[in-house]
C-alpha cells in the first residue's frame, strides 16, 4: 500500500476494494430495457460509483496503472449511460464524469459532458451552492475552449469567495481549485504550483478526519488530476511530489 499522510487502513481498503470491484455489473448485461426501466436506473449510478471507487482503491493498493485506468473507463461508460438515457444526474455525477474523461484524455466525451445544460446535472436531492456550479462551469468552459466564458465564471467564483456569506468550509474547498483554473487560463506555472501546494495540504487534512480516513476518494485527488490535463494543454509543466497527485495516471491521451 502507498504511504499516505492521512494513514488509511490497508485491511479496510483491501476489503472495500474486493467488494466494489467484484460487484460491478458487466457491460454485456447493460441493455436498453434495463436502463430505461425507471426502477432499474439507480444501478447505473451505483456501478459508476463502484468503478470509480475501485480505481481509487487500486491506485492506493499499488495495482498497475492500466488496472486503474480500466476502472476509469468502466466508470465513464456508466456515467455516459446515465446521461444518454436521461437518468437524473447531480453536480457530483457530472464533476466525477468530467474529471474521469479528462484524466483518460478522452476529448470527445469531455466536450460532450461540458456542453450539457445545467438542468441536466441539477438533482432535487443534491444541494450545492451557486459557487460550486460556477466553479464546475468555468472548468467546462475551458474544456470547450470558451476562454471568455471561463474567465467570467472564474471572476464570479472569486467574487463569491470574498462574500462573507459564503461558508468557510466552502471557501476552503473552492479557493485552491479556483486558483488552479485561473492558472490554466493564464498559463501561469508559478501560480499553478502555489495553488497545487495549498490544495494538496487541504486534501490531506480533509481525509484525515476519522469519518473520511478510509474513504476511497482519499487515494488521490480526482478533480486536480482532471484539471491538470487542462494545465498541460496550457503549456504548464506538471510536477508532483505528492501521493495525492499521481501523474502516471495521465499517461494516456
C-alpha positions as CSV (number, residue, x, y, z in Angstrom):
1,X,0.0,0.0,0.0
2,X,1.1,3.5,-0.7
3,X,2.3,5.8,2.1
4,X,-0.4,8.3,2.9
5,X,-0.2,11.2,5.3
6,X,-3.8,10.6,6.5
7,X,-3.0,6.9,7.2
8,X,-6.0,4.9,5.9
9,X,-6.3,1.2,6.9
10,X,-4.8,-1.2,4.4
11,X,-7.1,-4.0,5.5
12,X,-10.1,-1.8,5.3
13,X,-9.2,-0.6,1.8
14,X,-8.5,-4.2,0.7
15,X,-11.9,-5.3,1.9
16,X,-13.7,-2.4,0.3
17,X,-11.8,-2.9,-3.0
18,X,-12.7,-6.5,-3.2
19,X,-16.4,-5.7,-2.6
20,X,-16.6,-2.8,-5.1
21,X,-14.6,-4.4,-7.9
22,X,-16.4,-7.8,-7.8
23,X,-19.9,-6.2,-7.7
24,X,-19.5,-4.3,-10.9
25,X,-22.2,-5.2,-13.5
26,X,-20.6,-6.4,-16.8
27,X,-21.3,-4.1,-19.7
28,X,-22.8,-7.1,-21.6
29,X,-25.6,-7.1,-19.1
30,X,-26.5,-3.5,-19.6
31,X,-29.4,-3.4,-22.0
32,X,-31.6,-0.5,-23.1
33,X,-34.6,-2.2,-21.5
34,X,-32.8,-2.5,-18.2
35,X,-31.6,1.1,-18.3
36,X,-34.8,2.7,-19.3
37,X,-36.9,0.9,-16.7
38,X,-37.4,3.5,-14.0
39,X,-36.9,1.0,-11.2
40,X,-33.5,0.0,-12.6
41,X,-32.0,3.4,-13.3
42,X,-30.2,3.6,-10.0
43,X,-27.9,0.7,-10.9
44,X,-26.1,2.9,-13.4
45,X,-25.1,5.4,-10.7
46,X,-24.2,2.6,-8.3
47,X,-22.0,1.0,-10.9
48,X,-20.3,4.3,-11.9
49,X,-19.5,5.0,-8.2
50,X,-18.2,1.4,-7.6
51,X,-16.0,1.6,-10.7
52,X,-14.6,5.0,-9.7
53,X,-14.1,3.8,-6.1
54,X,-12.3,0.7,-7.4
55,X,-9.9,3.0,-9.4
56,X,-9.0,4.8,-6.2
57,X,-8.5,1.7,-4.2
58,X,-6.5,0.1,-7.0
59,X,-4.1,3.0,-7.1
60,X,-3.8,3.2,-3.3
61,X,-3.1,-0.5,-3.1
62,X,-0.4,-0.2,-5.8
63,X,-2.2,-2.0,-8.6
64,X,-0.9,-1.3,-12.1
65,X,-1.7,1.9,-14.0
66,X,-3.6,0.0,-16.7
67,X,-5.8,-1.6,-14.0
68,X,-6.7,1.9,-12.5
69,X,-7.4,3.3,-16.0
70,X,-9.6,0.3,-16.8
71,X,-11.8,1.2,-13.8
72,X,-11.9,4.8,-15.1
73,X,-13.2,3.6,-18.4
74,X,-15.9,1.5,-16.7
75,X,-17.0,4.5,-14.6
76,X,-17.1,6.7,-17.6
77,X,-19.2,4.1,-19.5
78,X,-21.8,4.1,-16.7
79,X,-21.8,7.9,-16.3
80,X,-22.3,8.3,-20.0
81,X,-25.1,5.7,-20.0
82,X,-26.8,7.8,-17.3
83,X,-26.6,10.9,-19.5
84,X,-27.6,9.1,-22.7
85,X,-30.7,7.5,-21.2
86,X,-31.9,10.6,-19.3
87,X,-31.2,9.3,-15.8
88,X,-31.2,12.3,-13.4
89,X,-27.6,13.4,-12.7
90,X,-26.2,15.6,-10.0
91,X,-23.4,18.1,-9.9
92,X,-21.3,15.4,-8.2
93,X,-22.0,12.9,-11.0
94,X,-21.1,15.3,-13.8
95,X,-18.0,16.5,-11.9
96,X,-16.8,12.9,-11.5
97,X,-17.6,12.1,-15.1
98,X,-15.8,15.1,-16.5
99,X,-12.7,14.6,-14.4
100,X,-12.6,10.9,-15.5
101,X,-12.9,11.8,-19.1
102,X,-10.1,14.4,-18.8
103,X,-7.8,12.0,-17.0
104,X,-8.3,9.5,-19.8
105,X,-7.6,12.2,-22.4
106,X,-11.0,11.5,-23.9
107,X,-11.6,14.9,-25.6
108,X,-14.8,13.9,-27.3
109,X,-16.5,12.7,-24.2
110,X,-15.2,15.6,-22.1
111,X,-16.6,18.1,-24.6
112,X,-19.9,16.3,-24.7
113,X,-20.2,16.5,-21.0
114,X,-19.1,20.1,-20.9
115,X,-21.9,21.1,-23.3
116,X,-24.7,19.8,-21.1
117,X,-27.1,22.5,-19.8
118,X,-27.2,23.0,-16.1
119,X,-30.7,21.4,-15.7
120,X,-29.1,18.1,-16.7
121,X,-27.0,18.0,-13.6
122,X,-29.3,19.7,-11.1
123,X,-30.7,16.9,-8.9
124,X,-33.5,17.7,-6.5
125,X,-31.9,15.6,-3.8
126,X,-28.4,17.1,-4.1
127,X,-28.0,20.6,-2.7
128,X,-25.0,22.7,-3.8
129,X,-24.1,26.4,-3.5
130,X,-24.1,28.5,-6.6
131,X,-20.3,28.9,-6.3
132,X,-19.9,25.2,-6.8
133,X,-21.8,25.3,-10.1
134,X,-19.8,28.3,-11.2
135,X,-16.6,26.6,-10.5
136,X,-17.6,23.5,-12.4
137,X,-18.9,25.5,-15.3
138,X,-15.7,27.5,-15.5
139,X,-13.9,24.2,-16.0
140,X,-16.5,23.1,-18.5
141,X,-16.0,26.3,-20.5
142,X,-12.2,25.7,-20.5
143,X,-12.8,22.2,-21.9
144,X,-15.0,23.6,-24.7
145,X,-12.3,26.2,-25.4
146,X,-14.5,29.1,-24.5
147,X,-11.9,31.2,-22.6
148,X,-14.2,34.3,-22.3
149,X,-16.9,32.3,-20.6
150,X,-14.3,30.6,-18.4
151,X,-12.9,33.9,-17.3
152,X,-16.3,35.4,-16.5
153,X,-17.2,32.4,-14.4
154,X,-13.9,32.4,-12.7
155,X,-14.5,36.1,-11.7
156,X,-17.9,35.1,-10.4
157,X,-16.3,32.4,-8.2
158,X,-13.7,34.9,-6.9
159,X,-16.5,37.4,-6.0
160,X,-18.3,34.7,-4.1
161,X,-15.1,33.8,-2.3
162,X,-14.9,37.4,-1.0
163,X,-18.6,37.3,0.1
164,X,-18.8,36.9,3.9
165,X,-22.0,34.9,3.4
166,X,-20.0,32.1,1.8
167,X,-19.4,29.4,4.3
168,X,-15.8,28.9,5.5
169,X,-15.8,25.2,4.5
170,X,-16.9,26.1,1.0
171,X,-14.1,28.7,0.8
172,X,-11.5,26.1,1.9
173,X,-12.8,23.7,-0.7
174,X,-13.2,26.1,-3.6
175,X,-10.3,28.6,-3.3
176,X,-7.4,26.3,-4.3
177,X,-9.4,24.8,-7.2
178,X,-10.4,28.3,-8.4
179,X,-6.7,29.3,-8.3
180,X,-5.7,26.2,-10.3
181,X,-8.3,27.1,-13.0
182,X,-7.1,30.7,-13.2
183,X,-3.5,29.4,-13.6
184,X,-4.7,27.3,-16.5
185,X,-6.4,30.4,-18.0
186,X,-3.3,32.5,-17.6
187,X,-0.8,29.7,-18.4
188,X,0.9,30.7,-15.1
189,X,3.2,27.9,-14.0
190,X,4.2,29.6,-10.7
191,X,0.5,30.2,-9.8
192,X,-0.3,26.6,-10.6
193,X,2.5,25.3,-8.3
194,X,1.4,27.6,-5.4
195,X,-2.3,26.6,-5.7
196,X,-1.4,22.9,-6.0
197,X,0.6,23.0,-2.7
198,X,-2.4,24.6,-1.0
199,X,-4.8,22.0,-2.5
200,X,-2.6,19.1,-1.5
201,X,-2.5,20.3,2.1
202,X,-6.2,20.8,2.2
203,X,-6.9,17.4,0.6
204,X,-4.8,15.6,3.1
205,X,-6.4,17.4,6.0
206,X,-9.9,16.6,4.7
207,X,-9.3,12.9,4.6
208,X,-7.5,12.8,8.0
209,X,-10.9,13.3,9.6
210,X,-11.9,10.0,11.2
211,X,-15.1,9.7,9.2
212,X,-13.3,10.1,5.9
213,X,-10.0,8.3,6.7
214,X,-10.9,5.1,4.9
215,X,-12.9,6.8,2.1
216,X,-11.8,5.6,-1.4
217,X,-11.7,9.1,-2.8
218,X,-8.8,10.0,-0.4
219,X,-6.5,7.8,-2.5
220,X,-5.8,10.6,-5.0
221,X,-7.3,14.0,-6.0
222,X,-9.6,13.2,-8.9
223,X,-10.5,16.8,-9.6
224,X,-7.0,18.1,-9.6
225,X,-5.9,15.3,-12.0
226,X,-8.7,16.3,-14.4
227,X,-7.8,19.9,-14.3
228,X,-4.1,19.1,-14.7
229,X,-4.9,17.8,-18.2
230,X,-6.1,21.4,-19.0
231,X,-2.9,22.8,-17.4
232,X,-0.7,20.6,-19.5
233,X,-2.5,21.8,-22.6
234,X,-1.9,25.4,-21.5
235,X,1.8,24.7,-21.5
236,X,2.2,24.3,-17.8
237,X,4.9,21.7,-16.9
238,X,3.4,19.3,-14.4
239,X,5.4,18.1,-11.4
240,X,4.4,16.1,-8.4
241,X,5.9,15.1,-5.1
242,X,2.5,14.1,-3.6
243,X,0.9,10.7,-3.4
244,X,-2.4,12.5,-3.9
245,X,-1.4,13.7,-7.4
246,X,-0.3,10.7,-9.4
247,X,0.8,12.0,-12.8
248,X,1.3,8.4,-14.1
249,X,-2.5,8.1,-14.4
250,X,-2.3,10.8,-17.2
251,X,-0.1,8.6,-19.4
252,X,-2.8,8.0,-22.0
253,X,-4.2,10.7,-24.2
